[in-house]
Amino acid sequence: MNSISKRSLWVFSLLLNFSACSVLPSRPPSPALHDFGLGGKASSDQAGEVPGTWSTVTVDAPEWLQSENIRYRLLYSDPTRVRYYSQDRWIAPPPALLAQRLGLDSVGQGFGLKIRLLEFEQVFDGPQQARLILAFRALAYRPGEEAASGEHLFRFTQPTPSADAQGAVTATHGLVEQATQSLQTWLAGLPARP
């Protein structure tokens, strides 16, 4: 009888373990990681400083933009509350991603750029109507000079193709391309070296 009780207890314990495995919640999937996409390399066969190009880029931002979270806010219902997507993240904080992306277009002897990221988030004007906002201040320095050659505030907005995280990620690529082209145009228009 003692061996039957031990066997019954063992079987009961085994069944309890199997049922516990199916009762416990499954682990949520890891968030999808995104970056700003690949850019086109600025091309020039000329030596020396090329108008509209840069050789170095540094990007900084306030503390609240130093997170990998993809930010959004509902302007139509709760405009002061910042929200984050739970299943999508940036692979690095936006300042690092912007510096990396702009670094792809660097050349040998262009301007030095110092960028201060001011805004970067998706905003919803309605439940199915969203847009992405990117704003930053840029300072340009010529190689070997300490004084800034120019300063400009850039602000871009672009509708997202869908009102979700994927829409924000998709719009980011186009918005960063637009910012890159605007930086090149601005730098090319700065006064020539005296």
Rosetta silent file (secondary structure, phi, psi, omega in degrees, C-alpha in Angstrom):
SEQUENCE: MNSISKRSLWVFSLLLNFSACSVLPSRPPSPALHDFGLGGKASSDQAGEVPGTWSTVTVDAPEWLQSENIRYRLLYSDPTRVRYYSQDRWIAPPPALLAQRLGLDSVGQGFGLKIRLLEFEQVFDGPQQARLILAFRALAYRPGEEAASGEHLFRFTQPTPSADAQGAVTATHGLVEQATQSLQTWLAGLPARP
SCORE:     score description
SCORE:     0.000 S_00000001
   1 L     0.000  -35.583 -179.153    0.000    0.000    0.000 S_00000001
   2 H   -64.167  -39.912  179.134    2.881    2.313    0.777 S_00000001
   3 H   -69.479  -32.495  176.986    4.334    1.915   -2.744 S_00000001
   4 H   -67.824  -40.602  178.784    0.908    2.634   -4.288 S_00000001
   5 H   -64.873  -42.162  178.092    0.619    5.828   -2.253 S_00000001
   6 H   -64.713  -41.302  179.349    4.096    6.963   -3.301 S_00000001
   7 H   -65.633  -43.149  179.242    3.335    6.190   -6.938 S_00000001
   8 H   -62.635  -41.571  179.105   -0.021    8.026   -6.726 S_00000001
   9 H   -64.827  -41.452  178.596    1.668   11.002   -5.102 S_00000001
  10 H   -63.167  -45.241  178.989    4.361   11.029   -7.810 S_00000001
  11 H   -63.920  -43.027  179.032    1.744   10.883  -10.625 S_00000001
  12 H   -62.496  -41.709  178.765   -0.306   13.609   -8.944 S_00000001
  13 H   -64.905  -40.008  178.511    2.778   15.801   -8.592 S_00000001
  14 H   -63.933  -45.197  178.091    3.701   15.244  -12.242 S_00000001
  15 H   -62.646  -38.634  178.819    0.187   16.185  -13.398 S_00000001
  16 H   -64.334  -41.050  177.337    0.254   19.263  -11.201 S_00000001
  17 H   -63.139  -44.215  178.876    3.556   20.393  -12.779 S_00000001
  18 H   -63.524  -41.109 -178.999    2.203   19.949  -16.304 S_00000001
  19 H   -70.618  -32.003  178.081   -0.969   21.858  -15.507 S_00000001
  20 H   -65.232  -36.100  178.966    1.027   24.668  -13.873 S_00000001
  21 H   -63.442  -36.635 -178.445    3.003   25.132  -17.072 S_00000001
  22 H   -82.431  -17.927 -179.624   -0.150   25.684  -19.071 S_00000001
  23 H   -84.272  -32.917 -178.650   -1.679   28.011  -16.453 S_00000001
  24 L   -65.729  141.863  179.738    1.260   30.401  -16.258 S_00000001
  25 L   -66.262  146.095  178.017    1.082   33.305  -18.719 S_00000001
  26 L   -74.840  152.600 -179.018    3.350   33.056  -21.719 S_00000001
  27 L   -69.056  131.839  179.414    6.262   35.442  -21.945 S_00000001
  28 L   -65.052  149.930  179.926    5.440   38.495  -24.089 S_00000001
  29 L   -65.576  152.640  176.923    7.378   38.776  -27.338 S_00000001
  30 L   -67.116  144.847  178.810   10.460   40.995  -27.409 S_00000001
  31 L   -63.295  147.864  174.080    9.847   44.448  -28.883 S_00000001
  32 E   -72.164  138.403 -179.063   10.754   45.007  -32.520 S_00000001
  33 E  -106.117  136.172 -176.064   13.885   47.174  -32.868 S_00000001
  34 E  -129.864  155.356  170.786   14.133   49.920  -35.499 S_00000001
  35 L  -126.160 -167.757 -176.161   16.692   52.432  -36.748 S_00000001
  36 L   -91.529    5.159  178.270   16.504   55.450  -39.074 S_00000001
  37 L    87.808  172.434  179.458   17.323   53.498  -42.237 S_00000001
  38 L   -89.986  147.815  179.647   20.239   53.678  -44.626 S_00000001
  39 L  -116.860  171.963  176.933   21.182   56.905  -46.328 S_00000001
  40 L   -88.511  135.079  178.530   22.930   57.931  -49.490 S_00000001
  41 L   -74.339  130.045  175.242   26.601   58.762  -49.217 S_00000001
  42 L   -62.660  131.716 -176.900   27.441   62.296  -50.333 S_00000001
  43 L  -112.159  132.293  176.040   29.639   61.929  -53.388 S_00000001
  44 L  -158.975  134.057  177.015   32.456   64.230  -54.368 S_00000001
  45 L   -96.523   -2.502 -176.883   35.751   63.648  -56.102 S_00000001
  46 L   -82.695  146.426  173.212   37.023   67.089  -55.124 S_00000001
  47 L   -87.206  160.270  177.556   39.525   67.550  -52.348 S_00000001
  48 L    88.975 -168.919 -176.613   38.977   70.167  -49.699 S_00000001
  49 L   -74.419  130.429  179.982   35.768   71.627  -48.332 S_00000001
  50 L  -107.883  123.113 -179.986   32.678   70.803  -50.364 S_00000001
  51 L   -56.657  137.308  176.320   29.739   73.235  -50.056 S_00000001
  52 L    81.584   14.114  178.957   26.727   71.649  -48.424 S_00000001
  53 L  -126.169  169.782  178.986   28.613   68.791  -46.753 S_00000001
  54 E  -138.434  152.169  178.904   29.939   68.006  -43.312 S_00000001
  55 E  -103.825  -30.476  179.299   32.864   66.037  -41.979 S_00000001
  56 E  -135.182  149.716  178.315   31.745   65.624  -38.366 S_00000001
  57 E  -139.798  130.398  168.641   28.381   65.558  -36.609 S_00000001
  58 E  -122.870  139.710 -179.585   27.531   65.596  -32.917 S_00000001
  59 E  -128.922  128.566  172.113   23.938   65.371  -31.737 S_00000001
  60 E  -125.792  172.720 -175.756   22.682   65.991  -28.228 S_00000001
  61 L  -161.773  161.080  173.623   19.179   66.230  -26.770 S_00000001
  62 L   -63.584  162.682 -175.902   17.307   66.837  -23.544 S_00000001
  63 H   -55.384  -38.248 -175.715   17.052   63.894  -21.159 S_00000001
  64 H   -70.401  -12.057  175.190   13.502   63.004  -22.208 S_00000001
  65 H  -102.857   12.483 -178.237   14.673   62.326  -25.769 S_00000001
  66 L   -99.189   27.044 -177.973   17.499   60.032  -24.606 S_00000001
  67 L  -115.454  154.241  177.499   15.319   56.913  -24.502 S_00000001
  68 L   -78.632   -6.861 -178.728   14.841   54.078  -26.996 S_00000001
  69 E   -66.051  142.730  172.908   11.058   54.401  -26.632 S_00000001
  70 E   -89.525  113.830 -173.516    9.038   55.507  -29.657 S_00000001
  71 E   -85.847  147.250  169.540    7.048   58.467  -28.345 S_00000001
  72 E  -153.133  161.859  175.420    3.558   59.543  -29.335 S_00000001
  73 E  -145.701  149.467 -179.320    0.774   61.742  -28.020 S_00000001
  74 E   -97.865   93.642 -177.827   -2.942   62.071  -28.689 S_00000001
  75 L   -63.884  -28.663 -175.175   -3.465   65.763  -29.425 S_00000001
  76 L   -78.334  -16.713 -177.887   -7.206   65.257  -29.893 S_00000001
  77 L  -132.505  -32.314 -175.796   -7.863   63.850  -26.400 S_00000001
  78 E  -150.671   69.408 -167.785   -4.900   64.165  -24.020 S_00000001
  79 E   -66.438  -18.231 -177.862   -2.266   66.487  -25.559 S_00000001
  80 E   -94.890   -6.042 -178.440    0.041   66.761  -22.533 S_00000001
  81 E   -93.273  122.712  177.150    0.429   63.028  -21.935 S_00000001
  82 E   -90.740  131.629 -179.729    3.430   61.365  -23.569 S_00000001
  83 E  -120.512  165.341 -179.041    2.910   57.708  -24.446 S_00000001
  84 E  -135.837  142.580  174.252    5.204   54.957  -25.712 S_00000001
  85 E   -73.208  136.142 -176.974    4.654   51.949  -27.937 S_00000001
  86 E   -86.943  -25.084 -175.139    5.201   48.735  -25.982 S_00000001
  87 E  -105.928    6.204  178.704    6.065   46.396  -28.882 S_00000001
  88 E  -138.687  138.427  179.552    8.363   48.726  -30.878 S_00000001
  89 E  -142.521  158.843  167.535   11.558   50.517  -29.846 S_00000001
  90 E   -78.145  149.597 -179.266   14.462   52.362  -31.409 S_00000001
  91 L   -72.371  -19.127  176.995   17.646   50.307  -31.387 S_00000001
  92 L  -152.522  166.638  177.438   19.399   53.306  -29.721 S_00000001
  93 L   -59.638  146.706 -178.435   18.280   56.736  -28.454 S_00000001
  94 H   -51.506  -38.520  177.893   17.205   59.108  -31.279 S_00000001
  95 H   -59.901  -41.059  179.282   20.228   61.459  -30.869 S_00000001
  96 H   -67.476  -39.175  179.389   22.615   58.539  -31.475 S_00000001
  97 H   -67.428  -38.862  178.244   20.557   57.299  -34.437 S_00000001
  98 H   -66.677  -42.655  177.982   20.452   60.780  -35.995 S_00000001
  99 H   -62.096  -42.559  179.776   24.226   61.206  -35.554 S_00000001
 100 H   -64.215  -43.531 -178.555   24.825   57.781  -37.081 S_00000001
 101 H   -66.182  -44.302  178.666   22.511   58.486  -40.017 S_00000001
 102 H   -68.980  -29.067  177.214   24.022   61.919  -40.747 S_00000001
 103 H   -63.888  -23.168  177.983   27.492   60.422  -40.391 S_00000001
 104 L   -67.280  -21.600 -179.197   26.761   58.298  -43.461 S_00000001
 105 L  -103.050   14.523 -177.783   26.806   61.492  -45.552 S_00000001
 106 L   -77.864  154.285  178.143   30.035   62.903  -44.116 S_00000001
 107 L  -127.632  179.396 -175.058   32.995   63.839  -46.325 S_00000001
 108 L   -63.934  -48.550 -171.499   36.647   64.594  -45.701 S_00000001
 109 L  -130.392   43.344  177.569   36.699   68.380  -45.255 S_00000001
 110 L   -86.942 -166.668  176.902   33.136   69.623  -44.816 S_00000001
 111 E   -67.861  157.608  165.013   31.624   71.639  -41.991 S_00000001
 112 E   -92.984  132.746 -179.407   31.507   70.449  -38.425 S_00000001
 113 E  -113.651  133.177  169.810   27.879   70.186  -37.289 S_00000001
 114 E  -118.057  119.601 -175.189   26.577   70.437  -33.738 S_00000001
 115 E  -117.909  135.399  174.865   22.897   69.535  -33.553 S_00000001
 116 E  -113.257  108.111  178.831   20.543   69.894  -30.595 S_00000001
 117 E   -71.270  126.727 -176.532   17.491   67.661  -31.022 S_00000001
 118 E  -109.004  -38.921  179.801   14.423   69.519  -29.702 S_00000001
 119 E  -141.842  141.003  172.168   11.415   67.443  -30.787 S_00000001
 120 E  -163.082   98.352 -179.630   10.981   63.964  -32.152 S_00000001
 121 E  -164.917  163.006  174.514    7.621   62.221  -31.781 S_00000001
 122 E   -94.519  134.197  177.475    4.477   61.038  -33.484 S_00000001
 123 E  -122.374  142.569  179.850    1.360   63.105  -32.811 S_00000001
 124 E  -106.573  117.971  174.408   -2.241   62.114  -33.460 S_00000001
 125 E   -83.799  -19.316  176.659   -4.620   64.857  -34.625 S_00000001
 126 E  -158.088  171.917 -176.709   -7.408   62.240  -34.686 S_00000001
 127 L   -56.973  -31.373 -179.300   -7.722   58.491  -34.050 S_00000001
 128 L  -119.604   19.465 -176.560   -6.599   57.641  -37.608 S_00000001
 129 E  -129.176  104.402 -176.180   -4.669   60.820  -38.440 S_00000001
 130 E  -128.431  156.501  175.976   -1.031   60.957  -37.320 S_00000001
 131 E  -145.979  159.841  179.835    2.114   62.827  -38.272 S_00000001
 132 E  -106.999  139.615  179.158    5.745   62.787  -37.246 S_00000001
 133 E  -119.642  133.314  174.956    7.548   65.889  -35.945 S_00000001
 134 E  -133.992  123.668  177.488   11.316   66.450  -36.012 S_00000001
 135 E  -137.203  138.825  177.462   12.893   69.706  -34.821 S_00000001
 136 E  -156.046  157.697  174.521   16.509   70.570  -34.117 S_00000001
 137 E  -106.743  131.820 -178.378   18.927   73.508  -33.935 S_00000001
 138 E  -117.144  135.635  171.670   22.096   73.221  -36.011 S_00000001
 139 E  -114.789  132.997  179.759   25.406   75.064  -35.586 S_00000001
 140 E  -112.093  136.014  178.726   27.953   74.868  -38.421 S_00000001
 141 E  -126.667  135.151  173.773   31.716   75.271  -37.946 S_00000001
 142 L   -80.471  148.501  179.501   34.362   75.472  -40.629 S_00000001
 143 L   -55.397  130.329  177.679   37.420   73.248  -40.115 S_00000001
 144 L    84.347   -2.634  179.837   39.992   75.010  -37.932 S_00000001
 145 L  -111.433  142.747 -179.839   37.628   77.825  -36.823 S_00000001
 146 L   -90.899  -33.739 -178.890   36.121   78.188  -33.372 S_00000001
 147 L   -76.254  143.645  179.200   33.328   80.654  -34.149 S_00000001
 148 L   -67.901  139.062  176.827   30.160   79.243  -35.670 S_00000001
 149 L   -84.164  -20.475  179.869   29.706   79.960  -39.371 S_00000001
 150 E  -173.867  157.755  178.174   25.953   79.695  -39.079 S_00000001
 151 E  -140.767  139.082 -177.920   23.028   78.646  -36.899 S_00000001
 152 E  -151.673  141.768  174.877   19.589   77.531  -38.010 S_00000001
 153 E   -97.684  123.448  179.096   16.426   76.086  -36.466 S_00000001
 154 E  -110.208  137.809  175.101   14.930   73.254  -38.528 S_00000001
 155 E  -141.271  127.340 -178.154   11.399   71.893  -38.066 S_00000001
 156 E  -128.323  146.934  173.771    9.854   69.159  -40.185 S_00000001
 157 E  -141.108  143.853 -178.071    6.510   67.399  -40.105 S_00000001
 158 E  -149.183  131.502  175.644    5.267   64.525  -42.217 S_00000001
 159 E   -60.579  144.017  176.281    2.041   62.503  -42.176 S_00000001
 160 L   -90.321  144.721 -177.300    2.577   58.877  -41.208 S_00000001
 161 L   -67.216  -20.879  174.571    1.288   56.233  -43.634 S_00000001
 162 L  -145.347  155.887 -176.316   -0.554   54.496  -40.779 S_00000001
 163 L   -91.557   64.933 -179.605   -1.637   55.578  -37.317 S_00000001
 164 L  -159.697 -174.875 -178.792    0.612   53.176  -35.402 S_00000001
 165 H   -62.123  -40.952 -179.494    4.244   52.440  -34.544 S_00000001
 166 H   -62.604  -36.398  176.368    5.000   51.094  -38.023 S_00000001
 167 H   -63.162  -40.674  178.599    3.700   54.348  -39.508 S_00000001
 168 H   -64.588  -43.269 -179.325    6.040   56.340  -37.248 S_00000001
 169 H   -64.843  -44.502 -179.545    9.033   54.181  -38.199 S_00000001
 170 H   -63.203  -43.671 -179.313    8.251   54.395  -41.925 S_00000001
 171 H   -67.231  -28.523 -178.994    7.795   58.185  -41.801 S_00000001
 172 H   -59.305  -43.679 -179.176   11.073   58.593  -39.907 S_00000001
 173 H   -57.718  -48.551  179.711   13.132   57.478  -42.889 S_00000001
 174 H   -65.041  -38.206 -178.391   11.538   60.091  -45.172 S_00000001
 175 H   -68.545  -39.070  178.927   11.733   62.820  -42.544 S_00000001
 176 H   -69.790  -35.883  174.761   15.441   62.214  -41.872 S_00000001
 177 H   -62.170  -42.986  178.169   16.118   62.249  -45.638 S_00000001
 178 H   -62.350  -42.358  178.859   14.304   65.603  -45.844 S_00000001
 179 H   -64.187  -40.401  179.331   16.346   66.930  -42.913 S_00000001
 180 H   -61.722  -46.452  179.445   19.587   65.752  -44.548 S_00000001
 181 H   -64.784  -39.121  178.968   18.789   67.533  -47.807 S_00000001
 182 H   -65.883  -38.516  176.079   17.763   70.705  -45.947 S_00000001
 183 H   -62.279  -44.821  179.945   21.057   70.682  -44.014 S_00000001
 184 H   -61.594  -43.219  178.873   23.013   70.318  -47.260 S_00000001
 185 H   -64.082  -44.665  179.641   21.113   73.216  -48.872 S_00000001
 186 H   -61.929  -47.288 -179.843   21.587   75.417  -45.811 S_00000001
 187 H   -62.989  -38.511  179.148   25.324   74.713  -45.589 S_00000001
 188 H   -64.722  -26.448 -179.084   25.813   75.357  -49.303 S_00000001
 189 L   -89.866   -2.645  179.330   24.204   78.802  -48.830 S_00000001
 190 L   -69.555  149.785 -178.896   26.433   79.936  -45.966 S_00000001
 191 L   -57.051  146.200  178.899   28.813   82.813  -46.830 S_00000001
 192 L   -64.190  156.149  178.517   32.154   81.817  -48.311 S_00000001
 193 L   -60.930  131.893 -178.401   35.198   81.799  -46.058 S_00000001
 194 L   -64.873    0.000    0.000   36.584   85.392  -45.790 S_00000001
